[in-house]
Amino acid sequence: MSDTDLGSLDAQTLAHLFASREASPLEATRVALDRIERFNPDVNAYVYVDAEGAESAAKASARRWGKASR
């Protein structure tokens, strides 16, 4: 799955990919952060982005998805 694909998927599809381990919450978060970095200078939608906090939360989510699939 390419990074571009992850950025355009709905939550239900992402959940399926996380459950099947075809993608991870961390990958999806990094795609979202990359998009914010790329487009925010033009649209100014975000005043503050906590990339470190987002990645930390995504890692915790990935751990939960891993436990749920066992």
Secondary structure, 3 states (H helix, E strand, C coil): CCHHHHHCCCHHHHHHHHHCCCCCHHHHHHHHHHHHHHHHHHHCCCCCCCHHHHHHHHHHHHHHHHHHCC
